[in-house]
Amino acid sequence: MTKEQNLIEKMTSRAAHLDYKAFSLESIGGIDVLVDYLHQAYCENDSVVQLGHVCPHCKGNEFNVSTETYRDKTHCPICDTPLVSFWSKPRTQHYFSSKRNSLGYLAFDQGKLIGLIWGFPRTLPSNTKPGLYADMIIINKKFHKTKLGMGIIFKLTEHFLSGAKAQGYCHMIGRTQITNAPLISAFKLIGSKEVGPDPSDPKTRTLWSLSLV
């Protein structure tokens, strides 16, 4: 066992007592629970990845990030429509229903959702073999920068990789903000290689790839 594998095993052992389930709205407790969970993770002032609020009229169901347009505002500067959470209920329903063949897993502690990983098929410009993109890796804020939190991330990723292999994917694709040091460290530790800037957001996001074959 390599030093990296030994470290991952130690971390995942800290999170082995938690319950893990395949992603489904039923397991989460319904769409409203998912909406609230995503809002807390991405749209509050202390969120690591800050997506904030958007205009439901001008933005519609577009999910590219444009936080500067709406920062510190309650109404759209273009049409004066009241802003809604980036993960409002209509947008969340549209996003999750539009991603075909998605795969995900949930972490629970005594019935309470404390983490999730979720993604969908994607290919890279430099690698056209079928890949599974980990679009979201979330743990509750109280576990950020803790050994248990890293354990939950690795345990969820372990389930995600097993599911991806079982479905015949050749590699896992991940994306991080260039400033998200904990997630970058996690990707490196499991053996992921940096692909380069994400074409959809090259200034702030980086793509990673982990071979599954």
C-alpha positions in Angstrom: 0.0 0.0 0.0 1.4 3.4 -1.0 1.6 6.3 1.4 -1.3 8.0 -0.4 -3.4 4.9 -0.2 -2.7 4.5 3.5 -3.6 8.1 4.2 -6.9 7.8 2.3 -7.7 4.6 4.2 -7.2 6.3 7.5 -9.4 9.2 6.5 -12.2 7.1 5.1 -12.2 5.0 8.3 -13.2 8.1 10.2 -16.4 8.3 8.0 -17.1 4.6 7.8 -19.8 4.7 10.4 -22.0 7.0 8.3 -24.8 5.8 6.1 -24.3 6.1 2.3 -27.1 5.8 -0.3 -27.5 6.2 -4.0 -28.7 9.7 -4.9 -32.4 10.1 -5.2 -34.9 12.8 -4.3 -36.8 10.3 -2.2 -33.6 9.5 -0.2 -32.9 13.2 0.3 -36.4 14.0 1.4 -37.8 15.7 -1.6 -36.9 18.6 -3.9 -37.3 21.2 -1.2 -34.6 19.6 1.0 -32.3 19.5 -2.0 -32.9 23.1 -2.8 -32.2 24.2 0.7 -29.1 22.1 0.9 -27.7 23.5 -2.3 -28.5 27.1 -1.3 -26.7 26.6 2.0 -23.7 25.1 0.2 -23.4 27.6 -2.6 -25.4 30.8 -2.0 -24.8 32.1 1.5 -22.2 34.6 2.5 -19.9 32.0 4.1 -20.1 29.5 1.1 -16.8 28.4 -0.2 -18.1 28.6 -3.8 -20.3 31.7 -3.8 -23.0 31.6 -6.5 -25.3 34.0 -4.8 -28.5 35.1 -6.5 -29.7 35.5 -10.1 -32.5 37.1 -12.1 -35.1 34.5 -13.0 -36.1 36.5 -16.0 -32.8 37.4 -17.6 -30.8 34.4 -16.4 -33.7 31.9 -16.8 -32.3 28.3 -16.8 -28.7 29.3 -17.7 -26.2 28.1 -15.2 -23.0 29.9 -16.2 -21.7 31.9 -13.2 -22.1 35.7 -13.3 -22.0 36.7 -9.7 -20.6 40.2 -10.3 -23.8 41.2 -12.2 -26.0 40.6 -9.1 -23.6 41.1 -6.2 -25.1 43.0 -3.3 -28.3 43.5 -5.2 -31.9 42.5 -4.4 -33.3 43.3 -7.9 -32.0 42.8 -11.4 -30.0 45.8 -12.6 -31.4 45.2 -16.1 -35.1 44.4 -15.7 -35.7 45.2 -12.0 -37.1 41.6 -11.3 -36.5 40.4 -7.7 -33.5 38.1 -7.6 -33.8 34.5 -6.6 -31.2 32.0 -5.3 -28.9 30.5 -7.9 -30.4 27.2 -6.7 -34.1 28.3 -6.6 -36.6 25.5 -6.8 -37.5 25.9 -10.5 -33.8 26.1 -11.5 -32.8 23.1 -9.4 -35.6 21.0 -10.8 -34.6 22.0 -14.4 -30.9 21.4 -13.8 -31.2 17.9 -12.2 -33.9 16.7 -14.6 -31.9 17.8 -17.7 -28.8 15.8 -16.9 -29.4 12.3 -18.3 -27.6 9.2 -16.9 -26.6 11.1 -13.8 -25.0 9.3 -10.9 -24.6 10.3 -7.3 -24.3 9.3 -3.6 -25.5 10.7 -0.3 -23.9 10.7 3.2 -26.2 10.7 6.2 -25.5 10.9 9.9 -28.5 9.6 12.0 -30.8 10.4 9.1 -29.5 13.9 8.4 -27.9 14.7 5.1 -24.3 15.8 5.6 -22.7 15.3 2.2 -23.3 14.4 -1.4 -21.5 13.8 -4.7 -23.3 14.0 -8.0 -22.4 14.1 -11.7 -23.2 13.2 -15.2 -21.4 12.0 -18.4 -18.9 14.4 -20.0 -15.9 14.2 -22.3 -12.8 16.3 -22.5 -11.5 18.1 -25.6 -8.2 16.1 -25.1 -9.9 12.8 -24.2 -13.0 11.7 -26.0 -13.4 8.4 -24.1 -16.5 8.3 -21.9 -16.0 10.1 -18.6 -18.2 10.8 -15.6 -18.0 14.4 -14.4 -18.3 15.0 -10.6 -20.3 18.2 -10.8 -20.9 18.6 -7.1 -19.0 17.4 -4.1 -20.5 18.9 -0.9 -20.1 18.4 2.8 -21.8 20.4 5.6 -19.9 23.5 6.5 -19.1 22.3 10.0 -17.0 19.6 8.5 -14.9 21.9 6.3 -11.2 21.7 7.0 -11.6 18.7 9.3 -10.3 15.1 9.1 -13.9 13.8 9.3 -14.9 16.1 6.4 -12.0 14.8 4.2 -13.1 11.3 5.2 -16.6 12.0 4.0 -15.3 13.4 0.7 -13.1 10.4 0.1 -15.9 7.9 1.0 -18.3 9.6 -1.3 -15.7 9.7 -4.0 -15.0 6.0 -3.4 -18.7 5.2 -4.1 -18.8 7.5 -7.1 -15.7 5.8 -8.7 -17.1 2.3 -8.1 -20.4 3.4 -9.7 -18.6 4.9 -12.6 -16.5 1.8 -13.2 -19.6 -0.4 -13.0 -21.2 1.7 -15.7 -18.2 1.4 -18.0 -16.7 4.9 -17.8 -13.0 5.3 -18.6 -12.2 8.2 -16.3 -13.7 10.6 -13.7 -13.6 14.3 -14.5 -13.5 16.8 -11.7 -13.5 20.6 -11.5 -12.2 23.0 -8.8 -11.9 26.7 -8.2 -8.3 27.6 -8.5 -8.4 28.8 -4.9 -10.1 25.6 -3.5 -6.9 24.1 -1.9 -8.7 21.3 0.1 -10.4 19.9 -3.0 -7.3 20.3 -5.1 -5.4 18.3 -2.5 -8.1 15.6 -2.5 -7.9 15.3 -6.3 -4.1 15.0 -6.2 -4.2 12.4 -3.4 -6.5 10.0 -5.3 -4.2 10.3 -8.3 -6.1 12.8 -10.5 -4.1 14.8 -13.1 -4.7 18.4 -13.8 -6.1 18.8 -17.4 -6.0 22.6 -17.5 -8.4 25.5 -17.4 -12.1 24.7 -17.7 -13.1 26.2 -21.2 -16.4 27.4 -19.7 -14.6 29.4 -16.9 -10.9 29.4 -17.7 -10.0 32.2 -15.3 -11.3 30.6 -12.1 -11.8 26.9 -12.6 -9.5 23.9 -13.4 -10.4 20.5 -14.8 -8.9 17.2 -13.4 -9.0 13.7 -14.7 -8.6 10.3 -13.0 -8.3 7.1 -15.1 -10.6 4.2 -14.2 -9.0 1.7 -16.6 
